[in-house]
Amino acid sequence: MGMSVSKSYLFIIFCFMQLAFANEEEAKAMERLTMTTDMLVSIGEEMIGQPQGGMLLLGDTISIDLNLLPDFSYQFVVWTNSAFNYVDFWLTNPQGEIPRGSIGDHITLAVISDSLDAGIWQLNMELIEGSYSDTAYYATATFRRSRILQ
């Protein structure tokens, strides 16, 4: 009985350590994002909602839906927890085309939508190589600015 109790106890400690590590790594990504978002807010950009974060697994794709209106221009800022992550970032427009993308540990993508591009866009991320393991953590924020229409 004593042996199974200690194994259970070790398993619980292991789970808590993993959770603490995940929270720390997501906090690093959010800290890197905050350096950019603070600057953009200070120059008058409007952040839509709150920044969000999560975990990327090697080879899996995460897709975040974004509803773009033709009256605004948009910026999407994404940072990961380490400068050694290789993440494939790309946007998909409502027609399923991929007008922009890049590979790295962070990205800023800008879109000036028109009436043809209005609708649901998708911000996609795929972890190609993690810095220390087969996971990486990301944080993202969306900004918009009114367009001057003529």
C-alpha positions in Angstrom: 0.0 0.0 0.0 2.8 2.4 0.9 4.4 1.9 -2.5 1.3 2.7 -4.5 0.6 5.8 -2.4 4.1 7.1 -3.2 3.7 6.3 -6.9 0.3 8.2 -6.9 1.9 11.1 -5.1 4.8 11.3 -7.6 2.4 11.1 -10.5 0.3 14.1 -9.0 3.5 16.1 -8.5 4.6 15.3 -12.1 1.2 16.6 -13.4 1.5 19.8 -11.4 5.0 20.4 -12.6 3.9 19.9 -16.3 1.1 22.4 -15.7 3.4 24.9 -14.1 5.9 24.6 -17.0 3.1 25.1 -19.6 1.9 28.2 -17.8 5.5 29.6 -17.6 6.1 29.0 -21.4 2.8 30.6 -22.4 3.6 33.5 -20.1 6.9 33.9 -22.0 5.0 34.1 -25.3 2.6 36.6 -23.8 5.5 38.7 -22.5 7.1 38.8 -26.0 3.7 39.8 -27.5 3.2 42.5 -24.9 6.3 44.4 -26.1 4.6 44.8 -29.5 1.1 45.3 -28.4 2.0 48.1 -25.9 3.8 50.0 -28.7 0.9 49.6 -31.1 -1.7 50.7 -28.5 0.5 53.8 -27.7 0.4 54.9 -31.3 -3.4 54.6 -31.6 -4.0 51.1 -32.8 -7.2 49.5 -31.5 -6.8 46.0 -30.1 -9.8 43.8 -30.7 -10.6 41.8 -27.5 -7.8 40.4 -25.4 -4.6 38.6 -26.5 -5.0 34.9 -26.6 -2.5 32.1 -26.3 -2.1 28.4 -26.5 0.1 25.5 -27.4 1.3 24.3 -30.7 2.1 20.6 -31.2 4.7 19.5 -33.8 3.0 19.0 -37.2 -0.5 20.1 -36.0 -2.2 23.2 -37.5 -4.1 25.7 -35.4 -6.6 27.9 -37.1 -8.1 31.0 -35.7 -11.2 32.6 -37.4 -11.1 36.3 -37.9 -14.1 38.3 -39.1 -12.8 41.2 -41.2 -15.0 44.2 -42.2 -14.2 46.4 -45.2 -14.2 49.6 -43.1 -11.0 48.6 -41.3 -7.4 47.6 -41.9 -6.1 44.9 -39.6 -2.8 43.7 -38.1 -2.3 40.2 -36.6 0.7 39.9 -34.3 1.9 36.5 -33.1 4.8 35.6 -30.9 6.1 32.3 -29.6 7.8 31.5 -26.3 11.3 31.1 -27.9 13.4 32.7 -30.7 14.3 29.1 -31.7 10.8 28.0 -32.8 10.1 27.5 -36.4 6.4 28.1 -37.0 4.7 28.3 -40.4 2.2 31.2 -40.2 -0.3 32.1 -43.0 -3.6 33.8 -43.6 -6.4 32.3 -45.6 -9.0 34.7 -47.1 -12.7 33.9 -47.5 -12.1 32.5 -51.0 -9.6 29.9 -49.6 -6.5 31.7 -51.1 -3.3 32.3 -49.1 -2.2 35.9 -49.8 0.4 36.1 -47.0 2.6 33.8 -44.9 6.1 33.4 -43.4 8.1 31.0 -41.2 9.8 32.1 -37.9 9.2 32.5 -34.2 6.9 35.6 -34.6 5.0 37.4 -37.3 3.0 40.5 -38.0 0.5 40.2 -40.9 -1.5 43.2 -42.2 -4.7 43.1 -44.3 -6.6 45.9 -45.9 -9.8 44.1 -46.8 -12.2 45.4 -49.4 -15.8 44.3 -50.2 -14.5 41.1 -51.9 -12.3 40.2 -49.0 -14.7 40.9 -46.2 -15.8 37.9 -44.2 -14.1 35.1 -42.3 -10.3 34.9 -42.7 -8.2 32.3 -40.9 -4.9 32.9 -39.1 -3.1 29.5 -39.3 0.0 28.3 -37.5 1.9 25.0 -37.8 4.9 24.1 -35.6 7.6 22.9 -37.9 10.3 22.7 -35.2 10.2 23.5 -31.5 13.0 25.1 -29.5 13.4 22.4 -26.9 10.7 19.8 -27.7 7.8 19.0 -30.0 5.7 21.8 -28.5 5.7 25.6 -28.5 3.5 28.2 -27.0 2.1 31.2 -28.8 0.3 34.4 -28.0 -1.6 36.5 -30.6 -3.4 39.8 -30.7 -5.5 41.5 -33.4 -5.6 45.2 -34.1 -7.7 47.3 -36.4 -7.7 50.9 -37.6 -10.5 52.7 -39.5 -9.8 53.1 -43.2 -10.3 56.3 -45.1 -12.6 55.4 -47.9 -12.9 57.6 -51.0 
